[in-house]
Amino acid sequence: GFLKCFLGALKMETTGMTGVSLKRGSHAVEDNGSLAPGEEVKRQKVSECCLSKGQDGIESDTLPSSQNVPAAPEAVSAWEGKKNSDAQSFADMMKHGLTELDVGITKFVSSHQGFSGILKERYSDFVVHEIGKDGRISHLDDLSVPVDEEDPSEDVFTVLTAEEKQRLEELQLFKNKETSVAIEVIEDTKEKRTVIHQAIKSLFPGLETKTEDREGKKYIVAYHAAGRKALANPRKHSWPKSRGSYCHFVLYKENKDTMDAINVLSKYLRVKPNIFSYMGTKDKRAITVQEIAVLKITAQRLAHLNKCLMNFKLGNFSYQKNPLKLGELQGNHFTVVLRNITGTDEQVQQAMHSLKEIGFINYYGMQRFGTTAVPTYQVGRAILQNSWAEVMDLILKPRSGAEKGYLVKCREEWAKTKDPAAALKKLPVKRCVEGQLLRGLSKYGMKNIVSAFGIIPRNNRLMYIHSYQSYVWNNMVSKRIEEYGLKPVPGDLVLKGATATYIEEGDVNNYSIHDVVMPLPGFDVIYPKHKISEAYREMLAADSLDIDNMRHKIRDYSLSGAYRKIIIRPQNVSWEVVAYDDPKIPLFNTDVDNLEGKPPPVFASEGKYKALKMDFSLPPSTYATMAIREVLKMDTSIKNQTQLNTTWLR
């Protein structure tokens, strides 16, 4: 079971760098800071083999802290006696992985002694509820459909046969040479014909219908309204003027990332994914609840999907005038269960009080940097250095670590022949980053790598350089905390509105560490006026980059920079330690459990195991894994987690 967790995690969830799940510290992340609205639609082109996220091949197994971190327990009873060679070989592959140390994550803010706990491979131990711009937490608690006189009858979903739907879909998507499809009306009545007309128009946007008599029989003929463009625009004339153009709904999903979920919904609705909008991407290895808006699709049609989709529930429907915008959310509320904890009650209380009162270092989590032997920040650095041959090499060269077989073959072919067309033939999935780059190289030639790389959707190209910025930021924050501790000092930066200003000698007492920000490097930021300013300069100079010239000759790769708080104090923090005997039982109810009237779990006062259930809210672009790391005092990298977990399995 647990192996699936990692293998699933290895798929890069390109959306906002959110895709690595980890044992004992799985995360769900809001990382919207790096996505431009309107851009994320392109992401659906990047499928699972892509954007292999990084490793340095450093063989250090030390935990990144001078503080004492306890060893893993001898065994986890739930897994006793289980030998798993797959797990072992996976651990061997992950030796090439990054540790926290490799990406600058080295400090803790609290003084409590760490303890061990597992966020199991059960994704149901990790629940994320989006917090909307009005501060309300999204919940799925109403499956009813707004009553609307304009909606066709429920019969539209059943009147067409599977074979008729297949033919209509092929016509709609121009998959055959037919210009129309005729459907015979059996048991001809006006009502029956109306339902068939409505069914075709509502289920297959872009098709028009007419009734024809042929040899005494009535047929309804479907044909294209206005060529290929019609498919992108849902039918405008069939939408009542009084109704808002967007249907907003709450999407509850299990073990699927947001873009995957939207791709599934658009496939079932037979529309393009870009008519959906949302405020933030949610992680795959979790249960997540978020708001989605879709252009001119009725609540009735959306509710119908509840009958045919696994791991999804749609509800809380309303019609509104506007879509949702990326980044409009206030954050996310997390409910996390750490199972089989080893800490004493006193340790747990100390750890949670510290999280509530002080918070945690706002590091970019491991999932920002990748899971194979080439970290994403290395690719980002090569782009900023304008070293395009190196960019190509880093993305395409063979690498150690866990990867899909066809990707390994593709890399071997590339290493052997440097022939993009030959390497491309080895890939059944052409939409991954490797496939897109190879397609670009076939099209533009090896002399024009810049244009070839440009074929990759913009968000995914920018992901690499954002990863480099994050790498620098993590390292600089660790240096800042080492140098000056957890208090503001003169020369630190704070934000006044959106503008960064320096803390002057006389002002120090007016600020706390929670006000201090540090810059992501770029041409539009200022740097602290103390030792750390020089550290930024030196780190970039070591990478042959000039901190005073962060503009790139290709505008897309010019970095303006940004400011990020160095310490985050989670809101709405609560926790309880519960006893349980069965490792498989859920330890809290989900929205769907509550809708189904399931009673909440009842805990015994004694049990074989102890779990820590915690709730907390975080702003966008902060990593729940980093909060969990602060509580457990553990390295959250897959490399470390896998090695610990396979030790337990022995």
N, C-alpha and C positions, 0 to 999 in steps of 0.2 A: 504493500500500500504506500509506504512512505516514499518509495522510489519514484512513484508516479508524480508525487508532489514536486520533486526536483526536475524530473524530465519535462513535466508540464511547464515548470518555471523557466526552463532553458529557452523556451520560445520567447523571443523578444516581444514584449508587448510594446510596440513602438510608440503607442500613445503616451506621450509625456513621460517617457522613460519609466514606466511603472511596472516592469515585468519580471522581477525575480522573486520567487517565493522562498521562504527559508524555514527550516524546522526550528522551532523554538525561537520564534521571532519573525514569522511570516508577516507581511506588511500589506497594507493597502495604502496607496499613496495618492495624494493630489499633487501633481506637479504641473500646474497649468502655466507656470510663469513663462515657459519657453515657447508657447504656441500662439501664433497669430490667428485671430478669428478668421474663419473662412479658409484657413489653410488645412485644418485637420482632416477635411474630407478626402484629401489626396491620400491620407494614410491608409485607407482601406486597400490601396494597391500593394502595400507591403505585407507580405504574408509571413508565415511562421519561420521560414528558414533564415530570417534576415538579421541584419544589424547585430551581428554576433558581438555580444558585449563582453568585456574584456578580461584579461588576466595578464599578469606580468611574469608569471613563471617563477616568482620568488618563493623559495621553499621554506620560508620562515613559518614555524607553527606557534610562535610565541603570541600571547595575547598582548594587545597594544596598550598596556598600561603598567605602571610600576605597582599599581595596587594589586592586592591579592585577589585573584579570581579562583573560586573553588573548582576542583576537577569535577567531571561528570560522574554521576553515581555509577556503581558497578554494573547495574543492569536495570532495565525498565521491565517490570513484571509482565506488562501486557505483551512484551515481545520475547519473554524468556524462552530460551531453547531454540529460537528461530535462527537458522543460519541462512544468510542470503548472499550468495556469491555475486548476484547482480549488484547489490548494494555495494559490495566490496569493490567490484570493478569500477563502479561509478565513482566511489571515493578516490580510487587511483586516478581516474580521469580528472577529477577535481583538484588533484595536486597542483595542476597548472593554474589554479584559480588565484584571484586576488584575495588578499586579506584586507582588513580595515586599515592596517598599517600602510599598505601600498597606496591608499588614496587619502592619506592625511588624517584619518579618524583615529585619534590617539588619546584623547582626554575624557575624563568624566567630571561632572560638577559636584557630585555628592560624595559623602565620606562613608556611607554605609558599606557593609561587606556584601559582595554580590552573592547570588545563589543560583541554583540551576532550576530550569523549568522547560517544558516542551510546549511550543505551540504546534500541536500535532499536524499531521498531513490533513486532518479534517478541516476543510475550508470553512465548515460551519462554526469553527472556533474563532472566526475573524469576521466581524460584521461591520460594514461601513454605511452610515446614513449621511447623505449630503445635507449640508446646512445652506439653505437658499439665501438670496440677497436680503430678504426681510428677517433673517435670523432664525427662521423656523426650520426644524429638523424634518426632513422628508420621511414620511411613513406610508406604506401601502396598507390602507385600512378601509378602502371602499371600492368594491368591484362593480358597482352599479353604473349603468350607461345613462348619460343625460338624455331625457326624453326629447325627441326631436321629430316633429311631424314630417320633416323633409326626408327622413331616412327611409330607404326601401324596406320591404318586409324581410324577415329572417330567411325567407325562401331563396333569396339570391345566393345563399351559400350552398344550397343543395340542388338547385334546379339543373345545373350542368353536370354531365358525367365526367369521370376522370379523363376519358379519351378526348372529350370535347375541350376540356380545360387545357390538355396537352397541345391540341391543335391550335387553340387560340393563343397560347403562350408562344408557340413557335412563330405564329403569324406576327404577334406583337413585337417579338424580338428579332424579326427578319431572319429567322433561322432556316426558312425554306423559300422556294421561289413563288409560292402561292401569293396572290394579291388579295384573296379574300377566303373566308371560311363560311360555309353555309350549314346551319343547324336546322334540322327538320323539327317542326313543332308538332309533337305528338299530343293528342287530346287538345286540339286547338280551341283556345278561348282567348278573348282580349286580355283577360287578367294574366293568363299564362305567358302570352307574348310580352306583356309589359315587364313581367318578372325577368324573362330572358334578356330583354333589352337592358334592363337595369343591372343584371348580373354581369353582362359583358362589359358595360361601360364602367361599372364601379370596380370590378376585379381586374380589368385589363386596361389601365389608362392608356390613352392614345388611339384606341379603336373606336370607330363609329359603327352604328348598326342601321339596317333598313329591313323592312319586311318585303318578301317577294313571293308571288305565286308561281309554282313550277309544276306543270302537269297536275293541276288540281290539288297540289299539296302546298302548305304554307312553310316557307323557310325564313329564318332570320339570318341575314348575311352580315358578317363582320368584316370591316376593311379599315385601312389606315386613314386617319383623319387628315394628317398633314405631314406625311413623311416622318423622318427619324426624330425630328425635334420634339414631336408631340409626346414622346415617351418621357422626356424630362419634366414636362409641365403637366401636373395633374389637371384634370378637366376643370377649367375655370367656370364654364357656363352652368355646371350642375351644382354649384356651391351657393347656398342662399346668401344674399347680400347682408342679411341681418346677423349672420353668424361670424364670429372671429375666424380668420383664415387658418389659424394654427390650433391643432388639438394638442393640449399639454396633458401629459400623463406621468404617473410614477412607474418606473420600471424596477422591479425586483428581479435580480438575477443571481444565479449561483454558478461559480466556477467558469465565468466567461468574461472577457474584457469588453469594455463599452463598444469599441468599434466592431468587434466580432458580433456582439449582440445586435447592433444596428444592421450589419450585413445580413444577419439571419432574418430580422424583421423585414428588411427591404426585399429580400428574396421571396418571402411568403406573400408580401403585399404587391409584388411585381412592380416596384418603383425603384428609382435610383437612390442610393444611400444619402446623397447630398440634400435631400429634402428634410432630413432629420437635423435637429440642433440640440446641444446640451451645454451645460456650464463647466463640466469637468469630466475627465476620463477616470473611470474607476478600475481598480485592479482586478485581475482574473481570479487569483486564488483566495476568494473571499465570497461572502454573501454581501451584495451591495444594493442600496436603494437610492435612486436618484431621479431627478425630473428630466423628461425628454419632451421636445416639441416636434411635431411633424406637420408639414404643409398640406392642408386640404385632404386629409384622410379622416373619415368619421370615427368617432369613439366606438360606434357599433362594429365597424370592421376591425378595429384594434382589439376590442374585447373578445371578438371571435377567435383571435389568435390564442387566447388562454386555453382553448379546447385542443389546440394541436401542437403547442410548444412545451418541451420539457425544460426545466430549470429556469423558466421565465414566468413572471406574472405581471400583468399590466392592470392598472387601476387608477383611481382618483382622477378621472377624466374631466377636462374643462376646455371650453373654446376660448381662445384669446387672440388679440390682434397681432401680437408680436412673437417672433421666435425667441430662443434662448441664446445668450452670448457666452462664449468661452470665457472663463475667469470671473463671471458675475457672482459666483457663489461666495459665501463667507467662510466656508471650510468644510470639514467633515467630522462627524461624531463616530468614534470607534468603540466597539464592544469587543474585548479581546479576552480569551481564556488561555492562561498558561497552565498546562496540566502537570501533574506529578512534581510539584515544586518541592525543593529541599530546604528552603529557608524556614527559620523559626518564625513564629508570629511576630516577634519583636523586629526581626530583620525586615519582614514584609512591611510592617507598619512604618519603619524608618524609611525604607525605599520609597513607599508611596507618598509619605508626607513630604519627602524631598522633591519628588516629581511635582507635587501640587504647589509647594511653596517656592522652590527654586526653578524647577523645570529641567530642561536638557539642552545640550549644545545642538544648535540647529544645522548639524552637518547634512550634506547631501548623502543619502543612503547608498548602500552598495549597488542597488539596482540601477543607479545612474551610470555605472561604469562598465557593465557588461559581465558576461559569464564564460567567455572562451579565452583562449590564450592571447587575444589581441584586445586590450582595453579600448573602449570608445574614445577615451581622452587622448590616446596616442594618435588616432586618426585625426581628431580635432586639431592637435598640435601640428601635424603635417599640413593640414589645410591652411592654418594660419601662417605657417612658414612658406607657403606656396610650393611645397615639395610634392608635386602631383604624382610623380612616379612612385613616391613612397605611399601616398594615399591609396593608389591602385594596388600596390603590393600588399599593404596591411589588410585591405579588405579581401583580397583574393588568394593570398598565399595559404598553403597548408598550415594547419595549426593543431596543437595538442588540445585535448579536452573533449567534452561531450558534444557531438554534432550529429545531425542526421546523415545516414550513409551516402545519400546521393550528393550531399554537399561536400563530403570528403572526396568522393570520386571527381566532382567538378574541380575542386582545388588541385587534385593530383594532375588532372588533365591540363590545367592552366600552368602548373609548375613545369610540366614536361614540354608543352608545345607553345605556350604563350599565344595560343590561337583562340580568340574570344568565341568564335562560332563553334569550335569543337568543344570548348568547355561548357558552353550554353546547352549543347545537346545532352549533357549529363544531368541537366536539371529538369525534373518533371514540373516543378513550380517555378515559373519564370519571373514571378512578381516579387521575389525577395531582393534585397539590396544587391547581392552578388549577381543575380540574374539581370537586374536593371543596369548595373555597371557594365556587364559583359555585352548587353544589347547596345549600350551606348558606344562601347569600344568597337563593336562590329560596324556601327553606323558611321562614327566619326573618325575611326582609325586611332592607332596607338599614339599618334603625334598630338592628338587633341583630347587629352584626358579630361581637361576642364569641362568641355562640352559633354563628354561621355558621362562624367559624374553628375552633370546637371540634369540628366534624365531621371535621377532618383528624386522623389517628391521632396519639395523644399524643407518641410518639417524634419524629414529624416536626415537631410544633409546638415541642417542646423543643429540637430541633436548631437552630432559629433563635437562641434565647437562649444556648445553649451556644456558638454561633458568636460571639456578641458577647463573652461571657466570654473566649474564646480570643483575640479581637482585642485586648482590653485586656491580657491576659497577655503576648502577644507584644511589644506596645509597651513594657510595664513592664520586661520582662526585658532588652530592648535598652538601655533607660535605665539599668538596674542595672549592666549590664556596662560601659557607657560611663563611668559614674560611678566604679565601684569596681574594675573589672577582674576577673581570674579568681582572686581570693582571697577567703576569707570575711572579713567585717568586723563589728565590733560592731553589733548591731541587726538583722543578718540573721536569718532564721528557719531552724530545723532541726526535724526530727520526732523526738520521743521516743515510740516506739509510734505512735499515731495523733494525738498531741497536738503542736501546734507550740509551740516555746519560742524565746526570743531568745538569740543568742550574746552573752555578756557580754564586756566588755573583757579580763578575765583568761583567758577560755576560748578565745580566737581560735585559739591554736595547736593545740587539740584537734580542730579540724575542717578539712576540705578543701572546696573549691568543690563537690565531688560530694555533699556533705551538704546543701547549701543548697537550700531550697524557696522558692517564691513563691506567694502565694494567687491563685486565681481569685476575682473579687469575689463577696461574698455576705454574709448576715447572721450566719454562724456561723464566720467566720475572723478571724484577727488579721493586721495589716499590719506590714511591717518598721518598726523604730524608727530610720529614717534618712531622707534626702531622698526616697527612693522612695515613702514613705508619702504624702507630700504630692502626689507626681506622680499616684498612683492617684486621690486626692481630686479633683485638678484635671481629670483626664481624664474622670471620671464627671460632674463638675459641668458641663463643657463640653457634655456630652450631656444636660444637665438631669436628671441622676440624683443621688440623695443616697447617698453611700457608707455613711452610718449608718442608712439605711432601705432595705434590699434586699428587704424583704417586699413582695409584690404583693397587691393586694386579691383577685386570683384565685390561689388557693393553688398551683395548678400552675406559675405563673410566678414564684413566690418563689424566690430563689436562695440556697441555703445556702453555696455556695462550696466550695472544695477546695484542696489544696496539690499542687504539681507541682514535681519536681526541675528545676533550671535547666540542669544539664549531665548528659547521659547518656553513660556509657562503655559501648559495646557489648561483649558477651561473645563468646568463641569467634571472635575475629577472625582470619581467614587470607586470604591473597591470592596470586595469581600472575599474571604477565604472560605472555600466550601470543601466538605469531605465527600468522597464518592468511591464506589467499589468497581463499577463497570466502566472501563476506559472508553467504551463506545457510546455511552449515553450523552445526549446533548445536555449542556449545563445551563442553558437559558432558551427562552422561546424567541423565534423569529417572527416577523410580521405575518408570514404565511401561517405559522403555527397558531397565532392569535386569531387570524381570520377563520381558521378551521375550528376554533373553540378548544384548542388543546390546553389542558391545565398546565401551569408552569411547574418545572421540576421541584420536587420536595427533597431536601437534603437531610441526611442523617447527621447526628452530632459526631459520630465516629465513622471512619471509613478507611479502606486500604490506602487511598491516595488523597492528596490535598491539591486543590487547584486555586489559582488566583484569578478571579474574574475582575477585570478593570474596565471602567468607562472613562473616556476623555474626549474632548473636542480639540481639534487643531486647525489653524488657518491653512489656506491653500498653499501648496508648494512646500509643505513640511512633511517629514517622513515619520510615520508611526513606528517604524523599526528603530529609529534613533531614540524614541521615548522608551521603547521596550529594552533597548540596549542599556539605557541608564538605570533601569530598574534591576535587570539581571546582572549588569556589569559583564556582559559577554560579547565576544566578537560575533557580529551578525552576518559575516560573509558565508556564502554557500560552502566555500572551501572548509572553513572551520566547522560549520554546522554538520556537514557531511561526515567529516572525520570523527566528530564526537558521536554522531548517531550510529556510525558503523561500529564504533568501539562498543556502544551499548548493545549492538546486535550480536556481538560475538558470544 
